Amino acid sequence: GVRGQIAFYGSTPAYRGVLEHHGWGDLQPELNALSKEGKWAEMGTLIDDEMLEAFAIVAEPDEVGDALLARFGGVVDRISFYAPYQDAAAIFAPAVERLKAS
């Protein structure tokens, strides 16, 4: 699901600069073309593990809180969870509790 979200954002021309910053600017036109063809599932397959880890926290649900603290602790004081997935609240509950405890 996260790969699909990254692909969706990457298909938008305004996000090309973000992709270029990481060396993936050439992917943006391809994602954009696929989006115009309605090939949403195919778009997600173009997001490899390196891209996924650059833009997302990749961890088991009970490890997300620690991973967030390791990546952003001392840098941010607010975070928002956005996950358009079924049962997202239950999935992120351990992370929320870990962040509250820190």
C-alpha positions as CSV (number, residue, x, y, z in Angstrom):
1,G,0.0,0.0,0.0
2,V,2.8,2.4,0.8
3,R,4.5,1.8,-2.5
4,G,1.3,2.8,-4.2
5,Q,1.0,6.0,-2.2
6,I,4.6,6.9,-3.0
7,A,4.0,6.1,-6.7
8,F,0.8,8.3,-6.6
9,Y,2.7,11.3,-5.2
10,G,5.6,10.6,-7.5
11,S,3.3,10.7,-10.6
12,T,2.5,14.4,-9.8
13,P,4.8,16.8,-11.7
14,A,5.2,19.0,-8.6
15,Y,6.9,16.1,-6.8
16,R,9.6,15.6,-9.5
17,G,12.0,17.8,-7.5
18,V,11.7,15.5,-4.5
19,L,12.5,12.5,-6.7
20,E,15.3,14.3,-8.5
21,H,16.8,15.2,-5.1
22,H,17.2,11.5,-4.4
23,G,18.3,10.6,-8.0
24,W,15.0,9.2,-9.2
25,G,13.7,12.1,-11.3
26,D,13.5,10.0,-14.4
27,L,10.8,7.9,-12.8
28,Q,8.3,10.8,-12.5
29,P,7.3,10.9,-16.2
30,E,6.8,7.2,-16.3
31,L,4.6,7.3,-13.1
32,N,2.7,10.2,-14.6
33,A,2.0,8.3,-17.9
34,L,0.9,5.2,-16.0
35,S,-1.5,7.3,-13.8
36,K,-3.1,8.7,-16.9
37,E,-3.6,5.2,-18.2
38,G,-5.2,4.2,-14.8
39,K,-2.5,1.6,-14.2
40,W,-2.4,2.3,-10.4
41,A,-1.2,-1.2,-9.4
42,E,1.6,-1.2,-11.9
43,M,2.8,2.2,-10.6
44,G,3.5,0.7,-7.1
45,T,5.7,-2.0,-8.6
46,L,8.1,0.7,-9.7
47,I,8.9,1.7,-6.1
48,D,11.8,-0.4,-5.1
49,D,13.0,-1.1,-1.6
50,E,15.5,1.8,-1.6
51,M,12.8,4.3,-2.5
52,L,10.4,2.8,0.0
53,E,12.9,3.1,2.8
54,A,13.8,6.7,1.8
55,F,10.2,7.9,2.1
56,A,8.6,5.6,4.7
57,I,9.3,3.9,8.0
58,V,9.5,0.2,7.2
59,A,9.0,-1.8,10.4
60,E,6.7,-4.3,12.1
61,P,3.8,-2.5,13.8
62,D,5.2,-3.0,17.3
63,E,8.6,-1.5,16.1
64,V,7.2,1.6,14.3
65,G,7.4,3.8,17.4
66,D,11.1,3.0,17.9
67,A,11.8,3.5,14.2
68,L,10.1,6.9,14.2
69,L,12.1,8.0,17.3
70,A,15.4,6.8,15.7
71,R,14.7,8.6,12.5
72,F,13.0,11.8,13.7
73,G,13.6,12.0,17.5
74,G,15.1,15.4,18.4
75,V,14.0,16.8,15.0
76,V,10.2,16.9,15.1
77,D,7.8,17.4,18.0
78,R,4.6,16.4,16.1
79,I,3.8,13.6,13.8
80,S,0.7,12.5,11.9
81,F,-0.2,9.0,10.8
82,Y,-1.7,8.7,7.4
83,A,-2.6,5.3,6.4
84,P,-5.6,4.7,4.2
85,Y,-5.7,1.0,5.2
86,Q,-8.3,-1.1,6.9
87,D,-7.7,-1.3,10.6
88,A,-5.0,1.4,10.5
89,A,-5.9,2.6,14.0
90,A,-5.2,-0.9,15.4
91,I,-2.0,-1.3,13.4
92,F,-0.6,2.0,14.7
93,A,-1.7,1.8,18.3
94,P,1.6,0.4,19.5
95,A,3.5,3.2,17.8
96,V,1.3,5.8,19.3
97,E,1.7,4.4,22.8
98,R,5.5,4.2,22.3
99,L,5.6,7.9,21.1
100,K,3.4,9.0,24.0
101,A,5.8,7.3,26.4
102,S,8.9,9.0,25.1
